[in-house]
Amino acid sequence: MFIMGVMRTKNIFAVDLNLLKVFSALVAERSVTKAASSVGLSQPAVSHALRRLRDLFDDELFIRTAEGMQPTDRCQELAPAVDASLKMLQDALTVKVD
């Protein structure tokens, strides 16, 4: 994160990785309700996760509009890295059966 020319690093061990699944679902669905359904959470749980994501990334991430949740520029920058990270974790946790 860049703040006034200073880079701040977040402690990965302090981050709830489930938040990244919610982030990815919000990017895909552009709706808190639809994202909740896709990750198997309640709408209030996803709203709470979005508040935590906003704190984590120091950005609004999504702006509520008549057309749905529109991603901010920062959100659009983060989305490919988050999706790639989730895929790498999924691949690492996939057990191959011979």
C-alpha positions, 0 to 999 in steps of 0.5 A: 500500500502506498501512502504519501510515498511510503510503502506499508506491508501488511502481515499476511498471517494477520489476514483472513484469507476467506476475505479474498474469496469474498473479494473475488466473488464481489468482483465477479458478481458486482452484488453483495447478495449474489456474492453471498450466494456464490460463497455460501454466506449470508448477505450481512456476513458479506457486508461485514467482510466488505468492511474488513476488506476496505480496512485491509486495502485502505480503499472503498473497493466498490461503490454502490450504484444503480447498476450494482457495485462498481469497482474502484480503480484500486479494486481493478488493480487488485483483482488479477493478483487476488484471483491468481493467488487464490488459484495458486492456493487451490492448486497447492491444496489439490490432491492428485490421485493416481 
